[in-house]
Amino acid sequence: MDTTAPAGYEITTDPARLDRALVHRWLSQDAYWARGRSREKQDLAIDGSLNFAVHEAASGAQVGYARVVTDLATFAWLCDVYIDPSARGRGLGTALAAAVRDHLAPYGLRRILLATADAHGVYAKAGFAPLAHPERWMALGEQ
């Protein structure tokens, strides 16, 4: 499935177009939430998830990635969203979040969650908002 992206880019869920080595390098070396993640762990995460890749249309080079953990019935968690530094500032992060939203819309999920330390504005443009009742949520594990 290809979805709408800014001019000159394409967003796809085609697993054959996903550069796993590049995704691992981005996340394990540059993403504060995944720094040090092993390639084996990253591949397991990819295999158990719905994956989105952003590619330059002309060259086919992958410049972005997002992963969704979901049951496709009631819940989804958007995570590991990453845009290569060379492609930032072009609306690709917002387009990627919107592509995830639009891809999941037909399933009628009750909730799509994400966590971010610094990109609230990017996700707000795609319709995400702070939790209405954060006091109801709990976590087990690293916080």
Buried (B, 14 or more C-beta within 10 A) or exposed (E): EEBEBBEEBBBBBEEEBBBBEBBBEBBBEEBEBBEEBEEEBBBEBBEEBBBBBBBBEEEEBBBBBBBBBBEEEEBBBBBBBBBBEEBEEBBBBBBBBBBBBBBBEEBEBEEBEBEBEEBEEBBEBBEBEEEEEEEEEEEEEEE
